[in-house]
């Protein structure tokens, strides 16, 4: 399948260099496994192998640290990011695509991760449905996203929604919620402290029943 033409082409090289984004030092320092340990551990609590898709994979650093235990793929709305990711994980593993339109892979996945994705799309319901349509029965959807503006937040493309808006929609769409965690962050790449009371960032891990509601 050919990659879809993304609706939003604003995420270019400047964005990943830290201009008008929350990557204050640029994205490249995130290549180290230290930055991904918490997310990898959370994913492995629910799936220990199989085929993984990372939505908005950026330069592919997260999926790079999942291999060889997982067969990994990535997609991103940014053609620039996918060009860089191709150098990191291989060009056959990544594609340009907008999750609000479709997931540009002809296969189903054991898990789909979407970190700092859902707040960038205006129609999050369509995006979640598109991901569900590419999950196997029993597959995991793992999302992380801001729910409130952080102290340092230079990204103007965010839609802030309450956690329950996502969890309620997931349940009606055939998912069972496995984990919900909340964090306090100054900026998503600066500090991330678990918090039940004062928080502006959230994690949801949900398991898909396999029943697609259209």
C-alpha positions in Angstrom: 0.0 0.0 0.0 1.3 3.5 -0.8 1.7 5.9 2.1 -1.1 8.4 2.4 -0.5 12.1 1.8 -0.6 13.7 5.3 -2.9 16.6 6.0 -0.3 18.3 8.1 3.2 18.9 6.8 4.3 21.4 9.4 6.6 18.9 11.3 9.8 19.5 9.4 13.4 19.7 10.3 13.0 22.9 12.4 10.3 21.3 14.5 12.6 18.4 15.5 15.5 20.9 16.1 13.3 22.4 18.8 11.8 25.4 17.0 8.1 25.8 18.0 8.2 22.5 19.7 8.9 21.0 23.1 12.1 19.4 22.0 14.1 22.1 23.7 17.4 20.5 22.9 16.2 19.0 19.7 15.1 15.4 19.1 18.4 13.7 18.5 19.5 13.5 22.2 16.5 11.1 22.6 18.4 8.3 20.8 19.6 6.9 24.0 17.7 4.0 25.7 17.6 6.0 29.0 14.8 8.1 27.6 12.7 5.1 26.6 13.1 2.8 29.6 9.8 3.6 31.3 7.8 3.2 28.2 9.5 0.0 27.2 8.8 -1.4 30.7 5.2 -0.4 30.5 4.7 -2.0 27.1 6.4 -5.3 28.2 4.0 -5.6 31.1 1.3 -6.3 28.5 3.0 -7.8 25.4 6.3 -9.6 25.3 6.8 -10.1 21.6 5.2 -9.8 18.2 4.6 -7.0 15.8 4.6 -3.4 17.0 3.6 -0.1 15.3 4.8 3.2 16.7 2.6 6.0 15.4 4.4 9.3 15.1 7.6 7.4 15.4 9.8 10.5 14.7 13.3 9.4 14.1 12.5 5.8 15.1 14.5 5.8 18.3 11.8 4.0 20.4 11.3 1.1 18.0 15.1 0.8 17.6 15.3 0.0 21.3 12.5 -2.7 21.0 14.4 -4.8 18.5 15.1 -7.7 18.2 12.5 -8.8 20.7 9.7 -7.2 18.6 9.2 -6.8 14.9 8.9 -3.1 14.6 7.3 -0.6 12.3 6.8 3.2 12.4 4.7 5.9 10.8 4.8 9.7 11.0 3.1 12.6 9.4 6.5 14.2 8.8 8.4 13.2 5.7 11.5 14.6 7.2 11.1 12.4 10.3 10.5 9.3 8.2 13.6 10.0 6.1 15.6 10.1 9.3 13.9 7.0 10.8 14.7 5.1 7.6 18.4 5.5 8.4 17.8 4.3 12.0 15.6 1.3 11.6 15.5 0.6 7.8 13.4 2.2 5.1 11.1 -0.9 4.7 9.9 -0.5 8.3 8.7 3.1 8.2 6.1 5.1 6.2 4.7 8.5 5.9 1.1 8.6 7.0 -1.5 10.5 8.9 -3.3 8.4 11.6 -6.3 10.7 11.2 -6.7 9.3 7.6 -5.5 5.7 7.8 -2.7 3.5 9.0 -0.6 2.8 5.9 0.3 -0.9 6.5 -1.4 -4.0 5.2 -1.1 -6.0 8.3 -2.4 -6.2 11.9 -0.3 -5.5 15.0 0.1 -7.0 18.4 0.5 -3.5 19.9 0.3 0.1 18.7 2.0 2.9 20.6 1.1 6.5 20.2 3.2 8.9 22.3 2.4 12.6 22.0 0.0 11.9 19.1 -3.6 12.1 20.1 -3.4 15.7 21.2 -2.2 16.8 17.8 -5.4 15.5 16.0 -8.7 17.3 15.9 -10.7 14.1 15.3 -9.2 11.8 17.9 -12.1 9.3 17.5 -11.2 8.7 13.9 -7.6 8.3 14.8 -8.4 5.7 17.5 -10.7 3.8 15.2 -8.0 3.7 12.6 -5.6 2.2 15.1 -8.1 -0.3 16.3 -8.7 -1.4 12.8 -5.0 -2.5 12.7 -4.9 -4.3 16.0 -5.2 -8.0 16.5 -7.8 -9.3 18.9 -6.2 -9.0 22.3 -3.8 -6.4 21.0 -2.6 -3.4 23.0 -3.0 0.3 22.4 -0.6 2.3 24.5 -1.1 6.1 24.4 0.6 9.0 26.2 -0.5 12.6 25.9 -0.8 16.0 27.7 -4.1 16.8 29.3 -3.2 20.3 30.4 -0.6 22.9 29.3 2.8 22.3 30.8 4.9 25.1 32.4 7.1 25.0 29.3 5.0 24.3 26.2 5.9 25.8 22.9 3.8 23.6 20.8 0.7 25.4 19.6 -0.9 22.4 17.9 -2.2 20.7 21.1 -5.8 19.8 21.9 -6.2 19.3 25.6 -8.9 16.8 26.7 -9.7 15.1 30.0 -8.5 11.5 30.4 -12.0 10.2 30.8 -12.9 11.5 27.4 -10.4 9.0 26.0 -11.1 6.1 28.3 -14.9 6.4 27.8 -14.5 6.3 24.0 -12.0 3.4 24.2 -14.5 1.3 26.2 -17.3 2.0 23.8 -15.0 1.0 21.0 -14.2 -2.4 22.2 -11.3 -1.8 24.5 -10.7 -2.9 28.1 -8.6 -0.4 30.1 -5.5 -2.0 31.6 -3.6 0.9 33.1 -4.2 4.7 33.6 -1.3 6.7 35.0 -0.8 10.4 35.5 2.3 12.5 35.7 3.5 16.0 36.4 5.9 17.4 33.8 7.5 20.8 33.2 7.9 19.8 29.6 7.4 16.3 28.4 11.2 15.8 27.8 12.3 17.7 30.9 10.8 16.0 33.9 8.2 13.3 34.4 7.1 12.6 38.0 4.2 10.2 38.8 1.3 12.2 40.3 -2.3 11.4 41.3 -3.3 14.9 42.2 -1.3 17.5 40.4 -0.7 16.3 36.8 -0.7 17.4 33.2 0.3 14.3 31.4 -1.3 10.8 31.2 -0.7 7.3 30.0 -3.5 4.9 28.9 -2.9 1.2 28.1 -5.9 -0.6 26.7 -6.5 -4.1 25.3 -8.6 -4.5 22.2 -11.4 -7.1 22.1 -11.3 -7.5 18.3 -14.8 -6.2 17.8 -14.6 -3.3 15.4 -17.5 -0.9 15.5 -16.9 0.7 12.2 
